Amino acid sequence: MTGLLGRSSFSRTGTLEAGKLADVLVVDGDVHRDIRLLEDRMNLIAVMQGGVVKAGALAEYQQVALGGVGREY
């Protein structure tokens, strides 16, 4: 049986916890109350793919303070 995005197992997806795969969007605000927050890139704290920060304010901080983007968590 094929599951989410063609994956055959849900054992590594479905929840946000150590050891699982996740793409995460961290937003400054409550998007349940105001979805328009996503229209302004200034509200994006972090865009994470597979545990790596790819974009957002946290990525910009890493680039300046830590010498590079793409730190894995």
N, CA, C and O atoms as CSV, one atom per row, in Angstrom:
chain,resi,resn,atom,element,x,y,z
A,1,MET,N,N,0.838,-1.187,0.000
A,1,MET,CA,C,0.000,0.000,0.000
A,1,MET,C,C,0.882,1.250,0.000
A,1,MET,O,O,1.815,1.355,0.797
A,2,THR,N,N,0.594,2.168,-0.869
A,2,THR,CA,C,1.351,3.409,-0.950
A,2,THR,C,C,0.645,4.484,-0.156
A,2,THR,O,O,-0.574,4.632,-0.246
A,3,GLY,N,N,1.405,5.237,0.624
A,3,GLY,CA,C,0.828,6.261,1.475
A,3,GLY,C,C,1.150,7.659,1.003
A,3,GLY,O,O,1.202,7.933,-0.196
A,4,LEU,N,N,1.360,8.520,1.940
A,4,LEU,CA,C,1.627,9.929,1.727
A,4,LEU,C,C,2.789,10.147,0.769
A,4,LEU,O,O,3.884,9.628,0.987
A,5,LEU,N,N,2.555,10.912,-0.286
A,5,LEU,CA,C,3.575,11.267,-1.266
A,5,LEU,C,C,4.300,10.052,-1.838
A,5,LEU,O,O,5.495,10.106,-2.130
A,6,GLY,N,N,3.563,8.967,-1.991
A,6,GLY,CA,C,4.148,7.782,-2.584
A,6,GLY,C,C,4.970,6.939,-1.632
A,6,GLY,O,O,5.557,5.943,-2.054
A,7,ARG,N,N,5.029,7.297,-0.387
A,7,ARG,CA,C,5.789,6.515,0.592
A,7,ARG,C,C,4.954,5.305,1.024
A,7,ARG,O,O,3.731,5.388,1.138
A,8,SER,N,N,5.625,4.204,1.256
A,8,SER,CA,C,4.916,2.981,1.608
A,8,SER,C,C,4.686,2.839,3.105
A,8,SER,O,O,3.994,1.914,3.530
A,9,SER,N,N,5.247,3.730,3.913
A,9,SER,CA,C,5.104,3.610,5.358
A,9,SER,C,C,4.890,4.979,5.984
A,9,SER,O,O,5.488,5.972,5.572
A,10,PHE,N,N,4.029,5.007,6.982
A,10,PHE,CA,C,3.802,6.245,7.725
A,10,PHE,C,C,4.637,6.293,8.998
A,10,PHE,O,O,4.486,7.223,9.789
A,11,SER,N,N,5.505,5.326,9.214
A,11,SER,CA,C,6.249,5.244,10.470
A,11,SER,C,C,7.195,6.416,10.690
A,11,SER,O,O,7.569,6.693,11.830
A,12,ARG,N,N,7.596,7.118,9.615
A,12,ARG,CA,C,8.516,8.252,9.776
A,12,ARG,C,C,7.844,9.579,9.483
A,12,ARG,O,O,8.525,10.601,9.394
A,13,THR,N,N,6.524,9.594,9.330
A,13,THR,CA,C,5.788,10.828,9.060
A,13,THR,C,C,4.558,10.894,9.954
A,13,THR,O,O,4.212,9.917,10.618
A,14,GLY,N,N,3.899,12.049,9.968
A,14,GLY,CA,C,2.618,12.174,10.664
A,14,GLY,C,C,2.654,12.980,11.938
A,14,GLY,O,O,1.645,13.569,12.327
A,15,THR,N,N,3.797,13.019,12.596
A,15,THR,CA,C,3.940,13.821,13.814
A,15,THR,C,C,5.274,14.552,13.772
A,15,THR,O,O,6.162,14.197,12.998
A,16,LEU,N,N,5.406,15.561,14.598
A,16,LEU,CA,C,6.640,16.347,14.669
A,16,LEU,C,C,7.426,15.886,15.887
A,16,LEU,O,O,7.146,16.292,17.016
A,17,GLU,N,N,8.416,15.031,15.641
A,17,GLU,CA,C,9.237,14.513,16.726
A,17,GLU,C,C,10.563,14.019,16.172
A,17,GLU,O,O,10.710,13.808,14.968
A,18,ALA,N,N,11.529,13.836,17.069
A,18,ALA,CA,C,12.865,13.405,16.659
A,18,ALA,C,C,12.803,12.102,15.884
A,18,ALA,O,O,12.080,11.175,16.250
A,19,GLY,N,N,13.584,12.050,14.793
A,19,GLY,CA,C,13.674,10.852,13.997
A,19,GLY,C,C,12.636,10.724,12.895
A,19,GLY,O,O,12.684,9.774,12.115
A,20,LYS,N,N,11.693,11.667,12.814
A,20,LYS,CA,C,10.662,11.621,11.778
A,20,LYS,C,C,10.956,12.669,10.712
A,20,LYS,O,O,11.666,13.641,10.969
A,21,LEU,N,N,10.413,12.472,9.526
A,21,LEU,CA,C,10.577,13.406,8.417
A,21,LEU,C,C,9.494,14.467,8.484
A,21,LEU,O,O,8.328,14.152,8.723
A,22,ALA,N,N,9.873,15.730,8.274
A,22,ALA,CA,C,8.875,16.801,8.313
A,22,ALA,C,C,9.375,18.020,7.557
A,22,ALA,O,O,10.562,18.344,7.577
A,23,ASP,N,N,8.447,18.682,6.894
A,23,ASP,CA,C,8.681,20.019,6.365
A,23,ASP,C,C,7.868,20.937,7.261
A,23,ASP,O,O,6.678,20.705,7.475
A,24,VAL,N,N,8.502,21.976,7.785
A,24,VAL,CA,C,7.872,22.823,8.800
A,24,VAL,C,C,7.949,24.284,8.373
A,24,VAL,O,O,8.982,24.756,7.897
A,25,LEU,N,N,6.854,24.977,8.550
A,25,LEU,CA,C,6.786,26.416,8.320
A,25,LEU,C,C,6.495,27.076,9.664
A,25,LEU,O,O,5.429,26.866,10.243
A,26,VAL,N,N,7.446,27.876,10.164
A,26,VAL,CA,C,7.283,28.568,11.437
A,26,VAL,C,C,6.928,30.015,11.123
A,26,VAL,O,O,7.686,30.720,10.459
A,27,VAL,N,N,5.764,30.451,11.608
A,27,VAL,CA,C,5.209,31.758,11.270
A,27,VAL,C,C,5.039,32.595,12.536
A,27,VAL,O,O,4.664,32.073,13.586
A,28,ASP,N,N,5.312,33.881,12.432
A,28,ASP,CA,C,5.073,34.817,13.527
A,28,ASP,C,C,3.603,35.220,13.488
A,28,ASP,O,O,3.228,36.146,12.769
A,29,GLY,N,N,2.778,34.530,14.255
A,29,GLY,CA,C,1.350,34.808,14.285
A,29,GLY,C,C,0.538,33.526,14.232
A,29,GLY,O,O,1.088,32.429,14.130
A,30,ASP,N,N,-0.757,33.677,14.302
A,30,ASP,CA,C,-1.683,32.547,14.306
A,30,ASP,C,C,-2.386,32.466,12.956
A,30,ASP,O,O,-3.333,33.207,12.692
A,31,VAL,N,N,-1.913,31.559,12.103
A,31,VAL,CA,C,-2.487,31.441,10.759
A,31,VAL,C,C,-3.907,30.870,10.774
A,31,VAL,O,O,-4.638,31.001,9.792
A,32,HIS,N,N,-4.295,30.247,11.867
A,32,HIS,CA,C,-5.682,29.787,11.987
A,32,HIS,C,C,-6.639,30.969,12.090
A,32,HIS,O,O,-7.776,30.904,11.622
A,33,ARG,N,N,-6.174,32.030,12.698
A,33,ARG,CA,C,-7.005,33.234,12.834
A,33,ARG,C,C,-6.888,34.159,11.634
A,33,ARG,O,O,-7.844,34.841,11.267
A,34,ASP,N,N,-5.682,34.177,11.011
A,34,ASP,CA,C,-5.457,35.087,9.883
A,34,ASP,C,C,-4.488,34.460,8.886
A,34,ASP,O,O,-3.272,34.607,9.012
A,35,ILE,N,N,-5.030,33.767,7.903
A,35,ILE,CA,C,-4.221,33.084,6.899
A,35,ILE,C,C,-3.392,34.073,6.073
A,35,ILE,O,O,-2.395,33.690,5.462
A,36,ARG,N,N,-3.799,35.327,6.057
A,36,ARG,CA,C,-3.065,36.345,5.288
A,36,ARG,C,C,-1.654,36.568,5.810
A,36,ARG,O,O,-0.841,37.187,5.125
A,37,LEU,N,N,-1.342,36.076,7.010
A,37,LEU,CA,C,0.020,36.179,7.535
A,37,LEU,C,C,1.031,35.543,6.578
A,37,LEU,O,O,2.189,35.957,6.524
A,38,LEU,N,N,0.591,34.547,5.835
A,38,LEU,CA,C,1.485,33.861,4.909
A,38,LEU,C,C,1.803,34.681,3.664
A,38,LEU,O,O,2.714,34.338,2.911
A,39,GLU,N,N,1.069,35.748,3.444
A,39,GLU,CA,C,1.310,36.601,2.280
A,39,GLU,C,C,2.537,37.487,2.442
A,39,GLU,O,O,3.102,37.947,1.449
A,40,ASP,N,N,2.952,37.731,3.670
A,40,ASP,CA,C,4.084,38.620,3.948
A,40,ASP,C,C,5.275,37.803,4.417
A,40,ASP,O,O,5.240,37.218,5.500
A,41,ARG,N,N,6.324,37.758,3.614
A,41,ARG,CA,C,7.521,36.981,3.952
A,41,ARG,C,C,8.166,37.408,5.265
A,41,ARG,O,O,8.908,36.633,5.869
A,42,MET,N,N,7.895,38.628,5.714
A,42,MET,CA,C,8.452,39.093,6.989
A,42,MET,C,C,7.894,38.289,8.169
A,42,MET,O,O,8.485,38.296,9.249
A,43,ASN,N,N,6.774,37.604,7.978
A,43,ASN,CA,C,6.178,36.795,9.037
A,43,ASN,C,C,6.758,35.393,9.112
A,43,ASN,O,O,6.437,34.645,10.036
A,44,LEU,N,N,7.611,35.019,8.155
A,44,LEU,CA,C,8.191,33.681,8.138
A,44,LEU,C,C,9.441,33.634,9.009
A,44,LEU,O,O,10.450,34.266,8.696
A,45,ILE,N,N,9.365,32.891,10.088
A,45,ILE,CA,C,10.511,32.711,10.976
A,45,ILE,C,C,11.464,31.681,10.383
A,45,ILE,O,O,12.676,31.894,10.332
A,46,ALA,N,N,10.899,30.556,9.934
A,46,ALA,CA,C,11.738,29.507,9.349
A,46,ALA,C,C,10.922,28.631,8.408
A,46,ALA,O,O,9.749,28.344,8.646
A,47,VAL,N,N,11.576,28.223,7.344
A,47,VAL,CA,C,11.051,27.200,6.452
A,47,VAL,C,C,12.057,26.058,6.536
A,47,VAL,O,O,13.208,26.201,6.125
A,48,MET,N,N,11.611,24.924,7.071
A,48,MET,CA,C,12.501,23.780,7.255
A,48,MET,C,C,12.050,22.634,6.372
A,48,MET,O,O,10.862,22.324,6.286
A,49,GLN,N,N,13.015,22.011,5.719
A,49,GLN,CA,C,12.757,20.826,4.900
A,49,GLN,C,C,13.693,19.727,5.359
A,49,GLN,O,O,14.914,19.872,5.301
A,50,GLY,N,N,13.121,18.640,5.811
A,50,GLY,CA,C,13.947,17.512,6.249
A,50,GLY,C,C,14.917,17.864,7.357
A,50,GLY,O,O,16.015,17.310,7.411
A,51,GLY,N,N,14.537,18.771,8.241
A,51,GLY,CA,C,15.394,19.156,9.360
A,51,GLY,C,C,16.409,20.234,9.053
A,51,GLY,O,O,17.225,20.573,9.910
A,52,VAL,N,N,16.378,20.778,7.851
A,52,VAL,CA,C,17.327,21.815,7.449
A,52,VAL,C,C,16.575,23.119,7.221
A,52,VAL,O,O,15.583,23.154,6.493
A,53,VAL,N,N,17.061,24.207,7.855
A,53,VAL,CA,C,16.458,25.519,7.661
A,53,VAL,C,C,16.851,26.019,6.280
A,53,VAL,O,O,18.035,26.167,5.976
A,54,LYS,N,N,15.843,26.280,5.443
A,54,LYS,CA,C,16.086,26.693,4.057
A,54,LYS,C,C,15.831,28.179,3.818
A,54,LYS,O,O,16.475,28.785,2.961
A,55,ALA,N,N,14.890,28.778,4.572
A,55,ALA,CA,C,14.522,30.177,4.345
A,55,ALA,C,C,13.896,30.752,5.610
A,55,ALA,O,O,13.636,30.038,6.578
A,56,GLY,N,N,13.661,32.063,5.574
A,56,GLY,CA,C,13.053,32.754,6.707
A,56,GLY,C,C,14.074,33.497,7.534
A,56,GLY,O,O,15.268,33.465,7.235
A,57,ALA,N,N,13.611,34.165,8.575
A,57,ALA,CA,C,14.479,34.975,9.425
A,57,ALA,C,C,15.560,34.133,10.091
A,57,ALA,O,O,16.688,34.601,10.244
A,58,LEU,N,N,15.248,32.913,10.487
A,58,LEU,CA,C,16.254,32.056,11.122
A,58,LEU,C,C,17.370,31.707,10.147
A,58,LEU,O,O,18.535,31.650,10.541
A,59,ALA,N,N,17.036,31.474,8.892
A,59,ALA,CA,C,18.057,31.182,7.880
A,59,ALA,C,C,18.963,32.394,7.673
A,59,ALA,O,O,20.177,32.255,7.528
A,60,GLU,N,N,18.365,33.574,7.661
A,60,GLU,CA,C,19.160,34.797,7.506
A,60,GLU,C,C,20.089,34.984,8.697
A,60,GLU,O,O,21.239,35.391,8.527
A,61,TYR,N,N,19.605,34.691,9.898
A,61,TYR,CA,C,20.433,34.775,11.105
A,61,TYR,C,C,21.615,33.810,11.001
A,61,TYR,O,O,22.751,34.179,11.299
A,62,GLN,N,N,21.345,32.584,10.582
A,62,GLN,CA,C,22.406,31.591,10.443
A,62,GLN,C,C,23.465,32.038,9.452
A,62,GLN,O,O,24.659,31.837,9.674
A,63,GLN,N,N,23.033,32.637,8.374
A,63,GLN,CA,C,23.970,33.075,7.349
A,63,GLN,C,C,24.916,34.130,7.907
A,63,GLN,O,O,26.112,34.107,7.613
A,64,VAL,N,N,24.392,35.052,8.708
A,64,VAL,CA,C,25.213,36.126,9.258
A,64,VAL,C,C,26.014,35.651,10.461
A,64,VAL,O,O,27.233,35.820,10.503
A,65,ALA,N,N,25.338,35.056,11.442
A,65,ALA,CA,C,25.978,34.721,12.705
A,65,ALA,C,C,26.773,33.421,12.669
A,65,ALA,O,O,27.801,33.309,13.337
A,66,LEU,N,N,26.320,32.457,11.912
A,66,LEU,CA,C,26.940,31.131,11.951
A,66,LEU,C,C,27.725,30.793,10.700
A,66,LEU,O,O,28.330,29.724,10.611
A,67,GLY,N,N,27.719,31.695,9.739
A,67,GLY,CA,C,28.527,31.498,8.541
A,67,GLY,C,C,27.957,30.567,7.497
A,67,GLY,O,O,28.707,29.967,6.727
A,68,GLY,N,N,26.630,30.432,7.456
A,68,GLY,CA,C,26.067,29.610,6.392
A,68,GLY,C,C,24.640,29.203,6.645
A,68,GLY,O,O,24.197,29.117,7.790
A,69,VAL,N,N,23.919,28.954,5.569
A,69,VAL,CA,C,22.535,28.493,5.640
A,69,VAL,C,C,22.515,26.989,5.476
A,69,VAL,O,O,23.410,26.406,4.864
A,70,GLY,N,N,21.509,26.378,6.015
A,70,GLY,CA,C,21.344,24.940,5.817
A,70,GLY,C,C,21.793,24.105,6.990
A,70,GLY,O,O,22.144,22.939,6.809
A,71,ARG,N,N,21.793,24.655,8.179
A,71,ARG,CA,C,22.166,23.883,9.354
A,71,ARG,C,C,21.077,22.868,9.658
A,71,ARG,O,O,19.890,23.194,9.661
A,72,GLU,N,N,21.496,21.633,9.914
A,72,GLU,CA,C,20.539,20.560,10.196
A,72,GLU,C,C,20.236,20.521,11.683
A,72,GLU,O,O,21.122,20.697,12.519
A,73,TYR,N,N,18.961,20.285,12.000
A,73,TYR,CA,C,18.529,20.183,13.399
A,73,TYR,C,C,18.037,18.803,13.703
A,73,TYR,O,O,17.632,18.527,14.832
